[in-house]
Each structure stands twice: as structure tokens, then as C-alpha cells.
Amino acid sequence: MADESPKSIYDFTVKDIGGNDVSLDQYKGKTLLIVNVASKCGLTDANYKELNVLYEKYKEQGLEILAFPCNQFLGQEPGNNEEIQQTVCTRFKAEFPIFDKVDVNGKNTAPLYKYLKAEKGGLLIDAIKWNFTKFLVSPDGKVSQRYAPRTSPLQFEKDIQTMLGQAPSS
């Protein structure tokens, strides 16, 4: 990506929790929910529970949840990648992909998060305000929605259904 600015999230390569490069273009055509996660936050249990529900319900229809651990909010994700993966898989039973720990704000902000924030700024400031800020990305790689940390994943299930091309169930 020499001096070109990214056109979609498919222009990014990130590291998975094992330190391997993952090109996001492998998710082309899927609806993505990108979330900065933490294991020791007050919002953790409810968010993981609902993310698991959504993933189980919609993964066969093209939903992928990409979780990026972040320790920038009161040190609520202090572990190394191995410890994070252990916690996420055993305590929270998450089956969606977990990536390398990243910074979502500040001078070391991960390039993917710079892009997400540039595409969908926050209410007053573009910075990520807390753990579990969620970005919904359309199958063409464009950022469609940004949800606040306290917005529970099931509150925007209809948005996911719409993006997956389904009629929302009432």
C-alpha cells in the first residue's frame, strides 16, 4: 500500500493471536463486525455472550466477528496473547477469530483502527472511548455503522440481518 490510502478494509493485513499475518481480503463478501475487546471489563460478559449468539446464528449466512484485544482502557486486557486466547476460548467460549492485541487510540493506533475511525467517527470525537466499540462492515469492505460500547450486540441484530440480505425477524 505504498502511498495509496486504503479503499476498504480489504486493503489491510493484521496479525492473528498467534502472530501470523492475515489479509482481511479473505473476508471479501462477508458482513463483518469488528470489535475491540477486553477480558476484565464490566461490559465483557454481556458482550461476549451476545457476540457468541450472533455468531452462532449468522456465521453460516456470512457474518464474521473479528475481535481485537486492547489494553488501553484501565488495563483491562493485561494478558499476553496466549493468556487472552485461553480466557476467550474457555471462559467466554468464543469461536470467532481473535487477533493480536492492538492500540485503538494514540500514536501507535493500528492502521485498521485509524481507517475505521476515519470512516465512522464517534459522536463527539473520533477516538475509541472504551472497550467493545463495534464497527459493522458491509460485504464490499465499507464501514457501515459504529456502535458505542454500551450498545449491546443484540440491539443491532436487525442491521446485521439487513446487511446479510435477510428480512429482519420481528
C-alpha positions as a Markdown table, in Angstrom:
| # | Residue | x | y | z |
|---|---|---|---|---|
| 1 | Met | 0.0 | 0.0 | 0.0 |
| 2 | Ala | 2.7 | 2.4 | -0.9 |
| 3 | Asp | 1.2 | 5.9 | -0.7 |
| 4 | Glu | -2.3 | 4.9 | -1.5 |
| 5 | Ser | -4.9 | 5.4 | 1.0 |
| 6 | Pro | -7.0 | 2.3 | 1.7 |
| 7 | Lys | -10.2 | 1.9 | -0.3 |
| 8 | Ser | -11.7 | -0.7 | 2.0 |
| 9 | Ile | -10.8 | -2.9 | 5.0 |
| 10 | Tyr | -9.7 | -5.5 | 2.5 |
| 11 | Asp | -6.5 | -3.4 | 1.9 |
| 12 | Phe | -5.3 | -4.3 | 5.4 |
| 13 | Thr | -3.2 | -7.2 | 6.8 |
| 14 | Val | -3.4 | -7.8 | 10.5 |
| 15 | Lys | -1.8 | -10.3 | 12.9 |
| 16 | Asp | -3.9 | -13.1 | 14.4 |
| 17 | Ile | -3.5 | -14.0 | 18.0 |
| 18 | Gly | -0.7 | -16.4 | 17.0 |
| 19 | Gly | 1.3 | -13.6 | 15.4 |
| 20 | Asn | 0.6 | -14.8 | 11.8 |
| 21 | Asp | -0.3 | -12.3 | 9.0 |
| 22 | Val | -3.9 | -12.4 | 8.0 |
| 23 | Ser | -5.1 | -10.4 | 4.9 |
| 24 | Leu | -8.5 | -9.1 | 5.5 |
| 25 | Asp | -9.3 | -9.6 | 1.9 |
| 26 | Gln | -10.1 | -13.3 | 2.8 |
| 27 | Tyr | -13.3 | -11.9 | 4.3 |
| 28 | Lys | -14.4 | -10.3 | 1.0 |
| 29 | Gly | -18.2 | -10.7 | 0.5 |
| 30 | Lys | -18.8 | -11.2 | 4.2 |
| 31 | Thr | -20.6 | -9.0 | 6.7 |
| 32 | Leu | -18.0 | -8.1 | 9.4 |
| 33 | Leu | -18.4 | -6.9 | 13.0 |
| 34 | Ile | -15.0 | -5.6 | 14.2 |
| 35 | Val | -14.8 | -5.2 | 18.0 |
| 36 | Asn | -12.1 | -4.0 | 20.4 |
| 37 | Val | -12.3 | -6.5 | 23.3 |
| 38 | Ala | -11.1 | -6.8 | 26.9 |
| 39 | Ser | -11.3 | -9.7 | 29.3 |
| 40 | Lys | -11.6 | -7.7 | 32.6 |
| 41 | Cys | -14.2 | -5.0 | 31.7 |
| 42 | Gly | -17.6 | -4.6 | 33.2 |
| 43 | Leu | -19.1 | -5.0 | 29.7 |
| 44 | Thr | -17.2 | -8.2 | 28.9 |
| 45 | Asp | -19.6 | -10.9 | 29.9 |
| 46 | Ala | -22.6 | -9.5 | 28.3 |
| 47 | Asn | -20.8 | -8.5 | 25.1 |
| 48 | Tyr | -19.1 | -11.9 | 24.6 |
| 49 | Lys | -22.4 | -13.7 | 25.4 |
| 50 | Glu | -24.3 | -11.7 | 22.8 |
| 51 | Leu | -21.5 | -11.8 | 20.2 |
| 52 | Asn | -21.5 | -15.6 | 20.5 |
| 53 | Val | -25.3 | -15.6 | 20.0 |
| 54 | Leu | -25.0 | -13.5 | 16.8 |
| 55 | Tyr | -22.0 | -15.5 | 15.5 |
| 56 | Glu | -23.8 | -18.9 | 16.1 |
| 57 | Lys | -26.9 | -17.6 | 14.4 |
| 58 | Tyr | -25.4 | -15.9 | 11.4 |
| 59 | Lys | -21.9 | -17.3 | 10.6 |
| 60 | Glu | -23.4 | -19.7 | 8.0 |
| 61 | Gln | -25.0 | -16.7 | 6.3 |
| 62 | Gly | -21.8 | -14.7 | 6.1 |
| 63 | Leu | -21.2 | -12.9 | 9.4 |
| 64 | Glu | -17.7 | -12.8 | 10.7 |
| 65 | Ile | -16.8 | -11.2 | 14.0 |
| 66 | Leu | -13.2 | -10.0 | 14.3 |
| 67 | Ala | -12.1 | -9.4 | 17.9 |
| 68 | Phe | -9.1 | -7.2 | 18.6 |
| 69 | Pro | -7.9 | -7.3 | 22.2 |
| 70 | Cys | -6.9 | -3.8 | 23.5 |
| 71 | Asn | -5.3 | -2.9 | 26.9 |
| 72 | Gln | -5.8 | 0.9 | 26.5 |
| 73 | Phe | -8.7 | 1.3 | 28.9 |
| 74 | Leu | -7.8 | 0.9 | 32.5 |
| 75 | Gly | -5.5 | -2.0 | 31.7 |
| 76 | Gln | -8.5 | -4.4 | 31.3 |
| 77 | Glu | -6.7 | -6.7 | 28.8 |
| 78 | Pro | -3.3 | -7.2 | 30.6 |
| 79 | Gly | -2.5 | -10.7 | 29.4 |
| 80 | Asn | -0.3 | -11.8 | 26.6 |
| 81 | Asn | -1.8 | -13.3 | 23.5 |
| 82 | Glu | -1.7 | -16.8 | 24.8 |
| 83 | Glu | -3.5 | -15.8 | 28.1 |
| 84 | Ile | -6.0 | -13.8 | 26.1 |
| 85 | Gln | -6.8 | -16.7 | 23.8 |
| 86 | Gln | -7.1 | -19.1 | 26.8 |
| 87 | Thr | -9.6 | -16.7 | 28.5 |
| 88 | Val | -11.6 | -16.0 | 25.4 |
| 89 | Cys | -11.9 | -19.7 | 24.4 |
| 90 | Thr | -12.5 | -21.2 | 27.8 |
| 91 | Arg | -14.3 | -18.5 | 29.9 |
| 92 | Phe | -16.3 | -16.9 | 27.0 |
| 93 | Lys | -16.4 | -19.8 | 24.6 |
| 94 | Ala | -15.8 | -17.6 | 21.6 |
| 95 | Glu | -15.5 | -19.3 | 18.3 |
| 96 | Phe | -14.9 | -16.2 | 16.2 |
| 97 | Pro | -11.4 | -15.1 | 15.3 |
| 98 | Ile | -9.3 | -13.3 | 17.9 |
| 99 | Phe | -6.4 | -11.1 | 16.7 |
| 100 | Asp | -3.2 | -9.7 | 18.1 |
| 101 | Lys | -3.6 | -7.1 | 20.8 |
| 102 | Val | -3.7 | -3.6 | 19.3 |
| 103 | Asp | -3.8 | 0.0 | 20.3 |
| 104 | Val | -7.0 | 1.7 | 19.0 |
| 105 | Asn | -6.0 | 5.3 | 20.0 |
| 106 | Gly | -2.8 | 7.3 | 20.3 |
| 107 | Lys | 0.4 | 7.3 | 18.3 |
| 108 | Asn | 0.6 | 3.6 | 18.0 |
| 109 | Thr | -3.0 | 3.1 | 16.7 |
| 110 | Ala | -3.3 | 0.0 | 14.5 |
| 111 | Pro | -3.7 | 1.1 | 10.8 |
| 112 | Leu | -7.0 | -0.8 | 10.6 |
| 113 | Tyr | -8.4 | 1.3 | 13.6 |
| 114 | Lys | -7.2 | 4.5 | 12.0 |
| 115 | Tyr | -9.2 | 3.6 | 9.0 |
| 116 | Leu | -12.3 | 2.5 | 10.9 |
| 117 | Lys | -12.3 | 5.8 | 12.9 |
| 118 | Ala | -11.7 | 7.9 | 9.7 |
| 119 | Glu | -14.7 | 6.2 | 8.0 |
| 120 | Lys | -17.1 | 6.3 | 11.0 |
| 121 | Gly | -16.2 | 9.0 | 13.6 |
| 122 | Gly | -17.6 | 9.0 | 17.1 |
| 123 | Leu | -20.3 | 11.2 | 18.5 |
| 124 | Leu | -18.1 | 14.0 | 19.8 |
| 125 | Ile | -14.6 | 12.7 | 19.0 |
| 126 | Asp | -13.4 | 10.0 | 16.6 |
| 127 | Ala | -11.3 | 8.3 | 19.3 |
| 128 | Ile | -12.5 | 4.9 | 20.6 |
| 129 | Lys | -13.9 | 5.7 | 24.0 |
| 130 | Trp | -13.9 | 2.3 | 25.6 |
| 131 | Asn | -13.8 | -1.5 | 25.2 |
| 132 | Phe | -16.4 | -3.1 | 22.9 |
| 133 | Thr | -16.8 | -0.3 | 20.4 |
| 134 | Lys | -18.2 | -2.1 | 17.4 |
| 135 | Phe | -18.0 | -1.4 | 13.7 |
| 136 | Leu | -20.3 | -3.1 | 11.2 |
| 137 | Val | -18.6 | -3.5 | 7.8 |
| 138 | Ser | -20.6 | -4.3 | 4.6 |
| 139 | Pro | -19.6 | -7.2 | 2.2 |
| 140 | Asp | -17.9 | -4.7 | 0.0 |
| 141 | Gly | -15.5 | -3.7 | 2.8 |
| 142 | Lys | -17.0 | -0.4 | 3.6 |
| 143 | Val | -17.7 | 0.7 | 7.2 |
| 144 | Ser | -21.4 | 1.0 | 7.6 |
| 145 | Gln | -22.1 | 1.6 | 11.3 |
| 146 | Arg | -20.4 | 2.3 | 14.5 |
| 147 | Tyr | -21.9 | 1.3 | 17.8 |
| 148 | Ala | -21.0 | 2.6 | 21.3 |
| 149 | Pro | -19.5 | 0.3 | 23.9 |
| 150 | Arg | -22.8 | 0.2 | 25.9 |
| 151 | Thr | -24.8 | -0.7 | 22.8 |
| 152 | Ser | -25.4 | -4.4 | 23.2 |
| 153 | Pro | -24.8 | -6.6 | 20.1 |
| 154 | Leu | -28.4 | -7.9 | 20.1 |
| 155 | Gln | -29.7 | -4.3 | 19.9 |
| 156 | Phe | -28.4 | -4.0 | 16.3 |
| 157 | Glu | -29.2 | -7.5 | 15.1 |
| 158 | Lys | -31.6 | -6.1 | 12.6 |
| 159 | Asp | -28.8 | -4.1 | 11.0 |
| 160 | Ile | -26.8 | -7.4 | 10.6 |
| 161 | Gln | -29.8 | -9.2 | 9.2 |
| 162 | Thr | -30.4 | -6.3 | 6.7 |
| 163 | Met | -26.7 | -6.4 | 5.7 |
| 164 | Leu | -26.9 | -10.2 | 5.2 |
| 165 | Gly | -29.8 | -9.6 | 2.9 |
| 166 | Gln | -32.5 | -11.0 | 5.1 |
| 167 | Ala | -35.8 | -9.7 | 6.2 |
| 168 | Pro | -35.4 | -8.8 | 9.8 |
| 169 | Ser | -37.5 | -11.1 | 12.0 |
| 170 | Ser | -39.8 | -9.4 | 14.4 |
